[in-house]
Amino acid sequence: MSAEIDNAGATATIEAGRSTATVCRGIRGATTAAANTAEDIIEATHEMMRALIALNDLRPEDVVSAIFTTTVDLTATFPALAAREIGWLEVPLMCSHEMNVPGALQKCVRVMLHINTTRSAAEIKHVYLKGARPLRPEWAYSDELIREIIGPVP
């Protein structure tokens, strides 16, 4: 038996006690740029975004917003430009700097995506690449595995 519920435009289906409601979830990503150049920041961000998109089967219309941060040593460009270049033209994007904590990882680009999904929190795939892998080892992907997932960098 299934039932449809519409609560202020949010639709949910309940089947055999399991809800398939659309909810807003966060997806985290982090990587490092080789240097403080626009090219390196965009390249690192492109790779991270392509991995997040592939692993979570994201479409631009599923993305509520994205907040990008960089460490204070990355100033050559906005990492959000990489999201615009991959077609996220209607997604609200914001860039900021991380706190400048002594001894923290440098040349790091991070993203927090907010998405509408029916997936559970356990089904979300977070992505930590390159020098950011030690920040969240349980979410880390090797360069080789990322090449298999997203293919060669264009």
C-alpha positions in Angstrom: 0.0 0.0 0.0 1.3 3.5 -0.8 0.1 7.0 0.0 0.9 10.4 -1.5 1.3 13.4 0.8 1.6 17.0 -0.5 2.6 19.4 2.2 3.1 22.9 0.8 4.5 21.6 -2.4 6.8 19.0 -0.9 5.7 15.6 -2.1 6.4 12.4 -0.3 5.4 8.8 -1.0 5.2 6.3 1.8 5.4 2.7 0.8 5.5 -0.1 3.3 6.6 2.2 6.0 9.5 3.8 4.0 9.4 7.5 3.2 10.7 8.8 -0.2 10.3 12.4 0.8 12.5 15.0 -0.9 14.8 16.5 1.7 17.7 19.0 1.6 21.1 17.4 2.3 24.6 18.6 2.4 27.5 17.2 0.4 31.1 18.1 1.3 34.1 18.2 -0.9 37.7 19.4 -0.5 40.8 19.4 -2.6 44.1 21.3 -3.0 45.4 23.5 -5.8 48.9 23.1 -7.0 49.5 26.9 -6.8 47.8 30.2 -6.4 46.9 30.6 -10.1 43.5 30.9 -11.7 44.3 27.8 -13.8 45.3 25.6 -10.9 42.3 26.7 -8.7 39.8 26.1 -11.5 41.4 22.8 -12.5 41.3 21.5 -8.9 37.7 22.7 -8.4 36.6 21.2 -11.7 38.0 17.8 -10.7 36.3 18.0 -7.3 32.9 19.1 -8.8 33.0 16.4 -11.6 33.6 13.8 -8.9 30.8 15.0 -6.7 28.4 15.2 -9.7 29.3 11.7 -10.9 29.2 10.0 -7.5 25.9 11.6 -6.5 24.2 11.7 -9.9 23.6 15.4 -9.5 21.7 17.6 -11.9 21.8 21.4 -11.6 18.1 21.5 -10.8 18.8 19.3 -7.7 21.3 21.8 -6.3 19.8 24.4 -3.9 23.1 26.3 -3.4 26.9 25.9 -3.1 29.3 27.6 -0.8 32.9 27.5 -1.8 35.8 28.4 0.5 39.5 28.7 0.0 42.4 29.0 2.4 43.7 32.6 2.5 46.6 31.8 0.3 44.3 31.2 -2.7 43.3 34.5 -4.2 43.8 34.2 -8.0 40.2 33.5 -8.8 36.8 32.4 -7.5 36.4 28.6 -7.3 32.7 29.1 -8.1 33.7 29.9 -11.7 34.3 26.2 -12.2 30.7 25.5 -11.3 29.5 28.1 -13.8 31.7 26.5 -16.4 30.1 23.1 -16.0 26.7 24.6 -16.5 25.4 25.6 -13.0 24.1 28.9 -14.3 20.9 29.0 -12.1 22.5 27.7 -8.9 23.2 30.3 -6.2 27.0 30.2 -5.6 29.1 31.9 -3.0 32.8 32.1 -2.2 34.6 32.9 1.0 37.8 32.3 2.8 38.4 29.7 5.5 39.6 30.7 9.0 43.4 31.2 8.9 44.2 28.7 11.6 48.0 28.2 12.3 49.2 24.9 11.0 46.1 24.2 8.9 46.2 22.8 5.4 47.1 25.3 2.8 46.0 25.8 -0.9 42.7 24.1 0.0 39.4 24.6 -1.9 36.3 23.3 -0.1 32.6 23.2 -1.1 29.4 22.6 0.8 26.6 21.7 -1.6 23.0 21.8 -0.5 20.8 19.5 -2.6 17.2 18.3 -2.8 17.2 14.5 -2.8 15.3 11.4 -1.8 18.6 9.7 -0.8 19.4 9.0 2.8 22.4 10.7 4.5 24.3 7.3 4.3 23.8 7.3 0.5 25.5 10.7 0.0 29.1 10.5 -1.3 31.5 13.2 0.0 34.8 13.7 -1.9 38.2 14.6 -0.4 41.0 14.7 -3.0 44.7 15.3 -3.2 46.2 17.1 -0.2 42.8 17.3 1.5 42.5 13.5 1.9 43.9 13.5 5.5 41.1 15.9 6.6 38.5 13.2 6.1 40.2 9.9 5.3 36.9 8.0 5.3 35.8 10.3 2.3 39.1 10.3 0.5 39.5 9.1 -3.1 42.9 8.3 -4.8 43.8 10.0 -8.0 43.5 6.7 -9.8 40.0 6.0 -8.6 38.9 9.6 -9.5 40.3 9.0 -13.1 38.1 5.9 -13.3 35.0 7.8 -12.0 35.4 11.0 -14.1 37.8 10.1 -16.8 40.8 12.2 -17.8 40.9 15.9 -17.1 40.0 17.7 -20.3 
